[in-house]
Amino acid sequence: MNWALLYYRALRELGLRPDDFWSLTPAQLQLLLGPPPRGQARCSAADLAALMQAFPDTLNDGGMNAL
């Protein structure tokens, strides 16, 4: 998954602020950006697991993802 391109598109095309981008789930971002172009790889299970490990939800982060 090309996060740099997704980040660029979210900020430039959708006008999102960085903190808004990072608070979105991949599904929410997909809904906002529309379907990926044909042939573009989707987020694999391994990619998702790596993201979940790198950015775990916490009980005290104060964000929308707080449990």
Secondary structure, DSSP 8 states (H G I E B T S, - for coil): --HHHHHHHHHHTS---HHHHHHS-HHHHHHHH-S--TT-----HHHHHHHHHHS---TTS-STT--
